[in-house]
Amino acid sequence: MLHSIPTDKLGPLGEPMAKAVSACVHCGFCLSACPTYRELGQEMDTPRGRIVLMKEVLEGKMSFEAAQPHVDRCLGCLACEPACPSGVPYRDLISPFRALAAGKMKRGWLERLRRFLAAQTVPFPGRFRLAAWLGKHVPAPSMMKPMLELIPDELPPKQTWEECYPASGEKRARVALLLGCAQQVLDPDINTATIEVLTRNGVEVVIPRSQGCCGGLAWHTGDLEAARSFARQNLGAFPEDVDAILTNAAGCGSAMHEYHLVLRGTPDETRAEAFRHRVMDVSV
């Protein structure tokens, strides 16, 4: 798609955004793969439509506020990427655009409060567990109800994990596992089962104590500074002497694969590029 995006005025994320726009040929193969299009049936709520909207904003022909409702509805699931015959790297556009828009778009105070509460609880398991309990037992504002309805009535018991789990039998590999902030609270059995499957198959599992949230929530909502902070924390937490960095939560893996974008234009960009190539989903 032709464009006149002034990449030199958009900072380090300008170039990948412009390249993503250029790759789109407006064919529409992404429409059937997009869950918001299947639900809403509107062109502007498709990857193709959102690319046009973001292009117009980046060119200065449309306001951020005009595009915001449709961009906000994107789940960031990236189902459009494998459906695209042109190989549009949609991830190189949607999250960087949200990061750019965050400082230029006005939101109501209730929406800002909702985002603040989510950002200060979900990435931190202890806070999230407390907030989830409070949300189920204390009357909450109506703006929080859609999120609280996703939380089970009873949370599973808290679990903790050792720093290292030796392989059973002959050692075939050594990996580091990201525990996932929300997963530790909502379904910690997934981590325990992952460790058991790996060790039984001869894989030593390391659990870095200083690991944190993958940064996905911050990155996908446009909070670039918070996303960079989480990314840097994990760059320092995960050891170099492992064969892979594993995740068993798709959202976490997606976020860590984008650390090169999160830290683009910073002194940590090279480390982030190397880090993301070591990240693997445990089911792959």
C-alpha positions in Angstrom: 0.0 0.0 0.0 1.4 3.4 -1.0 1.8 5.9 1.8 3.4 9.1 2.8 4.2 8.3 6.4 7.0 10.7 7.7 9.0 7.9 9.4 11.8 10.4 10.5 9.2 12.2 12.7 7.9 9.1 14.4 11.0 7.9 16.3 12.5 4.4 16.2 9.2 2.7 15.7 8.3 4.7 12.6 10.2 2.5 10.1 8.6 -0.9 11.1 5.2 0.7 11.1 5.7 2.1 7.6 7.0 -1.2 6.3 4.0 -3.0 7.7 1.7 -0.6 5.9 3.7 -1.0 2.6 3.3 -4.7 2.7 -0.5 -4.7 2.7 -2.1 -5.1 -0.7 -5.7 -4.7 0.6 -6.7 -8.2 -0.6 -9.0 -9.0 2.4 -7.8 -12.5 3.2 -7.4 -11.4 6.8 -11.1 -10.7 7.2 -12.3 -14.2 7.8 -9.5 -14.8 10.3 -10.3 -11.7 12.4 -12.6 -12.4 15.5 -13.7 -8.8 15.8 -14.8 -8.7 12.1 -16.7 -12.0 12.6 -18.5 -10.5 15.6 -19.1 -6.9 14.4 -19.0 -7.2 10.6 -17.5 -3.8 10.0 -14.7 -3.1 7.6 -13.0 -0.7 10.1 -12.8 -3.6 12.6 -10.7 -5.8 10.4 -6.9 -5.8 10.1 -7.2 -4.3 6.6 -9.5 -1.6 7.8 -7.3 -0.8 10.8 -4.2 -0.6 8.7 -5.9 2.1 6.6 -7.0 4.0 9.7 -3.5 3.8 11.2 -1.9 4.9 7.9 -4.2 7.9 7.7 -3.3 8.9 11.3 0.4 8.4 10.8 0.2 10.6 7.6 -1.6 13.3 9.6 -4.8 13.0 7.7 -6.9 11.7 10.6 -7.0 12.3 14.3 -5.9 9.6 16.8 -9.4 9.9 18.5 -11.2 9.1 15.2 -9.3 5.8 14.8 -9.2 4.9 18.5 -12.4 2.9 18.8 -11.5 0.5 16.1 -7.8 0.2 17.1 -8.9 -0.4 20.7 -11.1 -3.3 19.6 -8.2 -5.2 18.1 -7.4 -8.2 20.3 -3.8 -8.4 19.1 -4.3 -12.1 18.5 -2.4 -11.9 15.2 -4.6 -14.5 13.6 -4.4 -12.2 10.5 -0.7 -12.8 10.1 -0.7 -16.5 9.0 -3.8 -15.7 6.8 -2.0 -13.0 4.9 -0.5 -14.0 1.5 1.7 -10.9 1.5 3.2 -11.6 4.9 2.1 -8.3 6.5 3.9 -8.1 9.9 0.7 -6.7 11.6 2.5 -6.9 15.0 5.0 -4.3 13.8 2.2 -1.8 13.4 -0.6 -2.4 16.0 1.4 -2.2 19.2 3.9 0.5 18.1 0.9 2.5 16.9 -0.7 2.2 20.3 2.5 3.2 22.0 2.6 6.3 19.8 -1.0 7.1 20.4 -0.8 6.8 24.2 0.8 10.2 24.6 -1.4 11.9 22.0 -4.9 10.6 22.7 -7.3 11.9 25.3 -9.2 9.4 27.3 -11.9 9.9 30.0 -10.9 9.7 33.6 -12.8 6.5 34.2 -11.0 4.8 31.3 -7.7 6.1 32.6 -8.5 4.7 36.1 -9.5 1.3 34.7 -6.3 1.0 32.8 -4.3 2.2 35.8 -5.9 -0.4 38.1 -5.3 -3.2 35.5 -1.6 -2.1 35.0 -1.0 -2.0 38.8 -2.5 -5.5 39.5 -2.4 -8.0 36.7 1.4 -8.0 36.1 2.1 -8.7 39.8 0.8 -12.1 41.1 0.5 -11.0 44.7 -1.5 -7.9 43.9 -3.6 -9.7 41.3 -4.6 -12.4 43.7 -5.7 -9.8 46.3 -7.5 -7.7 43.6 -9.3 -10.8 42.2 -10.5 -11.8 45.7 -11.7 -8.2 46.4 -13.4 -8.0 43.0 -15.5 -11.1 43.9 -16.3 -10.1 47.4 -16.5 -6.3 47.4 -18.9 -4.2 45.2 -16.9 -2.9 42.3 -17.6 0.0 39.8 -19.5 -1.0 36.7 -16.5 -0.2 34.5 -14.6 -3.1 36.1 -17.4 -5.7 35.8 -16.5 -7.1 32.3 -13.0 -7.9 33.6 -14.2 -9.3 36.9 -16.6 -11.6 35.2 -13.7 -13.4 33.6 -12.3 -14.3 37.0 -13.4 -17.7 38.4 -15.6 -17.6 41.6 -12.8 -19.5 43.5 -9.1 -19.1 42.8 -6.9 -22.2 43.0 -4.6 -22.4 45.9 -1.3 -20.5 45.6 1.7 -22.6 44.4 5.4 -21.9 44.6 8.2 -23.5 42.6 11.8 -24.4 43.2 14.6 -22.5 41.4 15.7 -25.6 39.5 14.2 -29.0 38.6 16.7 -31.7 37.5 16.0 -33.8 34.5 14.9 -37.4 35.0 17.3 -39.9 33.6 19.7 -38.7 30.9 19.8 -34.9 30.6 18.8 -33.8 27.1 18.5 -30.1 27.5 18.4 -27.2 30.0 15.6 -24.5 29.7 14.4 -21.5 31.6 10.6 -21.2 32.2 8.6 -18.0 32.4 5.8 -18.6 35.0 3.4 -15.9 33.7 1.9 -13.3 36.1 -1.8 -14.0 35.6 -1.3 -17.7 35.1 0.3 -18.1 38.6 -3.0 -16.9 40.0 -5.6 -18.2 37.7 -4.2 -21.7 36.8 -0.9 -22.5 38.4 -1.3 -26.2 37.7 -0.2 -25.4 34.1 3.2 -24.5 35.3 3.5 -27.5 37.5 2.4 -29.8 34.7 4.8 -28.2 32.3 7.7 -28.7 34.6 6.7 -32.4 35.2 6.4 -33.1 31.5 9.8 -31.5 30.7 11.7 -33.2 33.5 10.3 -36.6 32.7 11.5 -36.1 29.1 15.1 -35.3 30.3 14.9 -31.6 30.3 16.3 -29.6 33.3 14.0 -26.6 34.1 15.3 -23.4 35.7 12.9 -20.9 37.2 14.7 -17.5 37.4 13.8 -15.8 40.7 14.1 -12.3 39.4 11.8 -12.8 36.4 8.8 -10.5 36.0 5.8 -10.0 33.8 6.5 -10.5 30.1 5.3 -6.9 29.6 2.5 -7.9 27.2 -0.3 -6.0 29.0 1.7 -2.8 29.0 2.9 -3.2 25.4 -0.5 -4.1 24.0 -2.1 -1.1 25.7 0.5 1.4 24.6 2.4 1.8 27.8 5.9 1.7 26.2 7.9 2.7 29.3 6.4 0.0 31.5 6.8 -2.5 28.7 10.5 -1.6 28.4 10.9 -1.9 32.1 9.5 -5.4 32.2 11.5 -6.4 29.1 14.8 -5.2 30.6 14.0 -7.0 33.9 13.6 -10.3 32.0 16.7 -9.7 29.8 18.7 -9.6 33.0 16.8 -12.4 34.8 17.1 -15.2 32.3 20.4 -17.0 32.1 22.5 -17.3 28.9 23.5 -21.0 29.6 20.1 -22.4 28.6 19.0 -24.0 25.4 15.7 -22.1 25.3 13.5 -19.7 27.2 10.1 -21.4 27.4 6.6 -20.1 27.9 3.3 -22.0 28.2 1.1 -18.9 27.8 0.6 -17.7 24.2 0.3 -14.1 25.1 3.6 -14.1 27.0 5.4 -15.7 24.2 4.0 -13.2 21.7 5.2 -10.3 23.9 8.7 -11.7 24.4 9.0 -12.3 20.7 8.5 -8.5 20.3 11.2 -7.4 22.7 13.2 -6.2 19.7 10.3 -3.7 19.0 9.8 -2.8 22.6 13.5 -1.9 23.0 14.1 -0.6 19.5 16.3 2.5 19.5 17.6 1.8 23.0 21.0 0.4 24.1 19.3 -2.9 24.8 18.0 -3.5 21.3 20.8 -5.9 20.3 20.3 -8.0 23.5 16.5 -8.0 22.9 17.0 -9.3 19.3 19.1 -12.2 20.6 16.7 -12.9 23.5 13.6 -13.2 21.3 15.2 -15.8 19.1 15.7 -18.0 22.2 12.0 -17.8 23.2 9.8 -20.9 22.4 6.3 -22.0 23.2 6.5 -25.3 25.2 4.0 -26.9 22.8 6.1 -26.3 19.7 
